[in-house]
């Protein structure tokens, strides 16, 4: 039974590692390795409504497929025939708040660069982190425009004039930037960005004025265009999800792989009156948000914008449904654009479901309370490293009695282990009698070989959930702990924490009874050591949490063994 118990414990440990890896794959937007969900059958595509953008638009402009069939040439840039539009050169202007430096283009009033003034770049900490960027190396833009009808309307390719302040002044809480188009197809578009102090979201008001003599039914589109490459500096050892996401109240949070978009196999909600579309990567996200109750069409597709950037580009689009505008009247459509860090406490205030871009996978129900507690601890301690230590201490206290039962069971097993070893050697040629004698010893000594399994099992999901909390939290990014640990989200530059983690793992393993089966004894050492090697490449915050857990477990096991009269001793491995 001792062998059975040790085998079950190692099965539990191995299974937890398999589950961790499997959810890691799902979290990164990949297919599950060991437990894939049943393949979804893709229904034959129905005829698309007029507002759905075409994937073959080489200019990156959504194509309105109208019954009349005019304006079907998607290679043409809407508004290019206008003499006023052709005369206005394309310019880039910079707008700065206390947390953002934004770059807009006068062509369409598009947002083509977002620099975060309070977040450093991981590769060069002297520079600020840049999320959106339209350059020779990257493509990531936020665009809006108008489509519909049989003629061209102002799109993100239409030249516009700009007015408004370029920097948030001391004492001001808002900054307004306005882009105005000429009359294109009877519609004049005025796009107004309103930025607030300390905010990463901005209000984007679209005023569509019908300057023609007949009613028009324009549709507003809002889209994110991005290349399919991983963010610069992304770890090659562990990867996190990068790609588009859709949220609706009906289907909740839906991540979509770039590869599925490319293969036209993406599954997501395509019609809704709520939610958002987003582009997500490790620590940061961008999203277009329309007010609840506004009916919209959602589309994810590939688009060729003529960029030299590899794997370019993918587009996430929302389009409002048609609504006629009478002559000389204006229709106002409000929207919100977010580009910023995945700070959970901030995201929850912006729109329902936006906090889900910080994705904990299937363990969200456990991870969210853990993050909440970690955030509260940081409010008192004001150091994320020590907050991690404090959180692990609280978890060990919460699970103290469960751990005590497990370690007490291990201590009893350790005490009777010499008898078991002697009996196994004596009866090695009679397996049936060996099992009977083993059961008799357990019964007389009142030892339950399974006593340590259940308490360990129910704690595994909690610590895996904490793993995802620490891996996903932007609050750890570029944040120091003590001395040489200058960034809790990066690996220890001197590998001191991984070495300490390996040492504590070895000590904890050595305190456990040595399995009588030689193969189990080897596995007892190989698996923790292999697991420790992985942590040499993990963020320092994750290693810190595991070290703290190991040290507290060793201390508790040592105390319980001593109280039960089983002197702690280290069982060194024998691989001969």
QUIMOFEN-V82719 format. One record per run of one state. SS is the DSSP state (A for helix, B for strand, O for the rest). FROM is the first residue (numbers start at 1). LEN is the number of residues. If there is no record, write none. Layout:
BEGIN
SS/FROM/LEN
SS/FROM/LEN
END
This chain:
BEGIN
O/1/1
A/2/26
O/28/55
A/83/5
O/88/4
B/92/5
O/97/3
B/100/6
O/106/1
B/107/1
O/108/3
B/111/10
O/121/7
B/128/7
O/135/4
B/139/9
O/148/11
B/159/6
O/165/2
B/167/1
O/168/6
B/174/8
O/182/2
B/184/1
O/185/2
B/187/10
O/197/4
B/201/10
O/211/5
B/216/1
O/217/2
B/219/8
O/227/16
B/243/6
O/249/3
B/252/4
O/256/2
A/258/5
O/263/8
B/271/2
O/273/3
B/276/6
O/282/2
B/284/7
O/291/5
B/296/7
O/303/11
B/314/7
O/321/4
B/325/1
O/326/4
B/330/12
O/342/2
A/344/4
O/348/6
A/354/4
O/358/3
A/361/21
O/382/2
A/384/15
O/399/1
A/400/27
O/427/4
A/431/15
O/446/7
A/453/20
O/473/1
A/474/3
O/477/19
A/496/16
O/512/6
A/518/20
O/538/2
A/540/24
O/564/13
END
